[in-house]
Amino acid sequence: MSTPPTAGGLSTAAAWRRDLHAHPEVGFTELRTASRIAGHLTDLGWRVIAGPDAMPPDQRLGVPSDAELDAAFHRAEAGGGDPRFLPLVRGGHTAVVATLGTGSPHVALRADIDALPIAETDDPAHPPVAGGFASRHPGVMHACGHDGHVGIAIELAERLTADPPPGRVTLVFQPAEEGGRGGAAVAASGLLDDVELLVALHLGLDLPTGVVQPSNDALLANSKLRATFRGRAAHASLDPQDGRNALLGAASATLALQGMTRVAGHATRVSVGRISGGTSSNIVPDTAEMLLEVRADDGDVNADLEARARAMLAGAAQMHGLEVDVELIGAVTTATADPAAVAAVAEAARAVALDVVDAAAGSSVASDDGTALMRRVQAHGGLATYIGLGSTLPSGHHTRAFDLDEAALPLGVDLLERLVRTFTA
């Protein structure tokens, strides 16, 4: 299984990874990314479904404003988006589902495509800076490895096109994984309901290059909330008694949330990631916004944390004479891998000379809405697992200096190709 060279001697996976790294797009604005994926796979002869048919619009969470979506469209239009597919994915309909072959067995592979609202470091020693493929979009970067996931999937598509396996292979390019906003919507399309094996792969996760974890059942359920407090403006010196301080309500809620009692016997997380509000030091702020999340290793525990968080937000508002609106902008469930799927991944990994670590060894405890796809497939009788593919990282996920070990990319292609060919044989 050779790695095809491209311009500059890069493999397809590395070339795509670097292109996407230079042009990062956050959730539901991945218009350049999605259109180029759809165009390339169409040219390869895959059957491509993109836009609303791949992701029911009313199932999306936390969709950006129309102004943000329009700006993203025009940027993609000017920046190399595929004009055949840009109109279809416009408006935040950025899922792409591509299929090769017909019949059964049916294997599906998920690759998430979105970037993060993080400013990439400009350190000259940072490999993307040194290599000339650092983010060209201020304040946005691929800081989790999704650019690598896409690169792996595209090179896999090229290999399978050249030598099609029996059965059917579907590649799912999922938007808005960050924040848990896209997975459930893609699942709701029904396009994966006859899948017999689904694999979601993630690079890094504290695993070194050359190592594979065939499942990760430690992924946490997650609820992300936007709370908007509304009060009354007043002069902070002349008439402070007439004001109702929305920012004070948000601050009080933050302290209450961070002190929330945890649940014995369960891994839980509570985090307030942003507070904003007010306009000047001499004006009582009449609006404030909070972004927060709760996580747990059990869906019912997470639901309880969310209910308590909502109660604390309401209590803080009442305490300061405010109103508060709370919106669910992201949601992730848990999922458990099927032993047969885990065994198939482990067998494929050993066949391509990768080291296999037991799921009990553990990796980073986070959340991923690929679990919604897993559950959908399992509910219809299929198998599913979530793979950790090692990539030695110079900096942790979601940091300004995040970068991949590109040596992991061909390993990922080899692993998934072997898995597909073995399962469909």
N, C-alpha and C positions, 0 to 999 in steps of 0.2 A: 504494500500500500504506500505508494510514493506520494510525496507532497509536491504538487505542481508548482513550478516557479512562475512568478509574475514579474512585472516591471521592477527593476532594482534588485532582483533575486529573492524577493519576499514570497512566501507562500500566499495562496489565496486568503487563508485565514488571517495572516498577519496584515496583509494589504487592506482587507476590509476593516480589520480592527483599527488600524491606524487612521483610515479615512473617517470612520465614525468617531474616533477619539478627537479628531480635529474639528468635527462638526456635531457636537453633542446637542441633544434636544430632550427636554424634560417631558414628563408624562403627558400624553395626548397632544403634544406638539411635535411628535417624531415624524414630521411630514416628509422631510428629505430622506430620512432613514427608511421609513416604510415604503415610500414610492420606489426607491432604488432597489430595495429587496424584491418588491413585487415585479419590477421590470426585469431584473436579472433572472429570476426564476421563471418568468414567462418566456424569456428568450431561451432558457434551457429546455423548455418544453413541459414544465410542470403546470398543473392546473391550479390557478391562483384565485383565491377569494380574498378580497380586501374591502375595507370600508364597512358600512353598516351591516352587511351580510355576515361579516366575521365578528361583529361585536354589536349587539343591540344597543342603540344609543341610550335608551332609558335605563340600562343596567350599569352604566358607568357612574363612578363616584368622583367627586372633587374635580370636575371638568373646569379647565381655565375659562376665563371670561372670553366673550366674543372678540374683544379687542386683542387679547393675547393670542387667540387662535388665528386671527387674520394676520397679525404681525408675523407669526410663525410661518404661515402660508407664503407670504411675500418673501420672507427670508429664504425659504426652501426653493421657491421659484427662481430666485436669483442665484442660489448657491448650489445648483446641480441636482435638484430633485427631478425625478422622471416625469415628464409632462403627460405621459400616458396614464399615470396613476395619481398624480397630485390632486386633480379634482375629486377623485373618489375618496381619498383619505382626508380631504379638507374638513375642518370643523371638529377635529379630534377623533376621527374614525380611523385610527392608525393601526389596527390589527391586520395581520396578513397570515393567511393559512394556505399553504401550498402542498399539493399532493402529487406523488408519482406512483403510477401503477393502479391496479384495481384489485378488488377481491380481498382475500384473507390469506395469511395473517396481516393485521393492520397495526403498524407501529407508529407512534407519534412522539415527537421530540419538541420540547418547549425551549425557546430562547427569548429572554426578555430583552427589550431594546432601548429603554429609557435611561437618561442621564440624571444627574443630581444638581440642585442649585448650590454649587460649591465653586469658589474661584480657585482654579488650578495654580499651584505654585509656579513662580517664574525662576526658580533656582536653576542655573545653567547645568547643574549636574543631574537634574530630573530627566530621565530618558526621553519622555515625549518632547521636552524642550530641546534637548541635545539632538534629537532625531528630526526635529521640525514638524512634529505632528501634535503639538500641544493644542489645547482648546482655543478656537478662534472666536468663541462666544463668551464675552466677559461674564463671570459669575455662574457659569455652567460648565460641568465637566463629567466625564465618565469616571466615577470614583468607586465603582463597585464591581466592574468586570463585565458589564452587559455588552460592551463593544466586542470583547473577546468571545462571548457566547454567540453573537451574530456571526463573527468570523468563522467559528467552528462549524456552525450550521450551514453557511454558504459553501465552504469547501466540501463538507459532507455531501451537499446537494450536487456539486459538480462530479464528485466521485460516483455517486449513485446514478447520475445521468449517463455517465460513460459506461457503466456496467450495472444495469438495473437488476435489483434483486426480485425474487418472486414476491407476490403479495403486494402490499401497499405501504407507502411511507408518507407520513404527513409531518411537515415542519410548521410549528406554531410560533409565530413571531408576535410576542405579547407586549403591548404597551403598558405604561403606567404601573409597573410592578412596585416601584418606590411609593410608599403610602398605601399599598394594598387597594388600588383603584381599578385595575384592569383585568385581573385574572377571572373574577366571577363573571364579568361581562362576556369574556371570550367563551367561558364554559357555557353560558346561557345561549350561545349561538346554536348549540346542538351539533356542531360539526365534528365533535369527538365522541359522539355517543356509541359508535361501533368500533372504537379503538380497543385493541386487545392488550396493548402494552404502551403505557405513557411514561416517559422519562423526562424529568426536569433536571438540568445540569447547572451547577454553579461553580465557578472558579474561586480558588482561594480558601476562604473559611478556615484559616489557620492551618491548612494542610500544605506540606511541602510539595514541590514539583515532583511528579512521578508517583504520587500516592492517590488512590481512589477510595472514597468512602461510599459504598454502594447504597446506603440509605442514611437519612437523617430525620429521625422521628422527634427530634428535640425542637423543631420549629414551633414558635409560639403563636397562639391566637392574638389578634391585635384589633383594637378599635381606635381610630384617629378622629378627633373632634375639633371643630372650629367653634369657639364660643365668642359671641359678639355682645359686649355689654353696652347698654345705652343709658345715659344719665342726663344731666342738664348742665350746660355751660354757665359760668358766672365769673365775675372778676375775682381773682384769687385773693385780693386785698380788701377791696371795697365791700364786696358782697359774698364772701365765701359760704355763708349760711344758706344762700339761695342755690348753690351748686349741688350737683350730685355726681361725685367723682367716679367715672367709669373705670379709670386706670387703677384707682384704689380697690375697686371691686375685683379687678383682674389680679392684682397683687395679693389680695387676701385669699382668693381662690387658689393661687399658686402655692402659697404656704400650706393651705389645708390639703391640697392634693399631694404634695411631697411628703406630708406626714400621714398619708393614708395607711391604715393598718393592713399589713400583708396577710396572706392566707397560709396557714401552717401546712406544710407538706407539698406546696406547689411553688414553682418558679413564677414570680410575678415581677412586673416592671410598671412604673408610673413615671411619666416624663412630661414636663412643660417645655416645649422647644422654642416658643416665641411669645412675647407680649409686645403689643404696639398700641399706641394711642396718644392723644393730646397733640397740641400744636405749639404751645408756648408756656413758659414758666409762670406767667401771670394769668392764665386762663384755666379754670377748673375743667378738665377734659370730659367731654360729653359722650365720647365713644372710645372703646378699647377692644382689641381683638386678641384672642389667645389661640394658639395651636398646641394641642396636647394629645397624649396617647396613653393607653393602658395595654398591657400584654399579660398573657398567662399561658401556662402549658396545658390548659383545659378550657374548652369553649364555655362551659357553664361558669367557671371561675372568672373568665374574662368578662362575661356578661354581667356578673355581679360587680366587678370593678368598674365597668362602664356605668352601671346604674348608680353606684356610690359617687363616681366622679360627677355625674349629672346633678346629683343632689347637692354636692358641695358647691357647684357653680351656681345653682339656684339659691342656696343659702347665702353665698357671698353677695349675690345681687340683692337679695332681700335686706341683708344687713346694712347695705349702703344706699337703699332706696333706688335701686336700679332695675332695669329689665334686662334679661339675657336670652339670646337665641342660641341654641346649640344644634349644630349640624354634623351629622356623620359624614366624613369626607374620605374615609378609607376603612376597610374591614378585611381581616384575614382570618381564616379558620386553621385548625390543625388537621393533619392527615397522618396516617400510619402506612408505611410501605408494606406491600405484599411480599411474603417470603419468597415466592417464586420469581418475582421481579428482581429482588435483591440477589438471588442466586444467579440469575441470568447476567446481571451486571458484573458480579464477581467473576464469573467464568470468562466473560469477554475481556475483563481487565487483565486477568492472568494470561490470557491468550496473546495479548499484545505487550506482555512483560511489564505491567504496572503492578506496584505493590498495593495490596488490598488491606485496609484497616477495618476492623469491626465497627459497626455503628455505635457500639457501646463506648468506643474510644472517645467519642464526642468531638464536636467542632464548635464553631461559634454559635451561640444561641441567639437567634434572631427570628425574623418572620419572613415569609415569602408567600405571595398569593398564588403561586403555582399549586398550592394545596387545594385551591378551588377546582383546578383542572384535574388533579388527582382524584378528588372525591367524586367529580362528575363521571370520570371514566370508571371508577370502582362501582359507583351506583348502577352502572349499566353492564356490569359483569366483567370488566376489564381489570388488568393489573396495572399498578403504578408504583413508582419510587422516585425519590429525590436524591440525586448524586452530588457528592462533593468531589470536585476534581482539584487536586493540589496545584497550587501556583505560589511559589515562594514570593512573598510580598515585601517590598522595602518600607511600606507604610500601611497602616490598617485600612480596612474598608471605610469609605465615607470620610476620607481625609484629603487635604489639598495635595499631598504628595503621593497619593495612591498610584500604583502602576502594576502591571502584570509582568510575570515572567513569560515571555512569548514562547519559550520552549514548551510550555504546557499546551499550546494550541494544537500542534500536530498530534500530541498524545490524546487530546480530546476527540479529534477527528478519527483517529485509529480506533479508539474505544467505541465510539458510537457506530462506526461502520461495522466493526466486528459484531456488535450487539444486534444491529439490524439484520445482517446477513445470517447470523446464527438463529435468530428468532423466526425469520421468515423462510428458512431453509425447509 
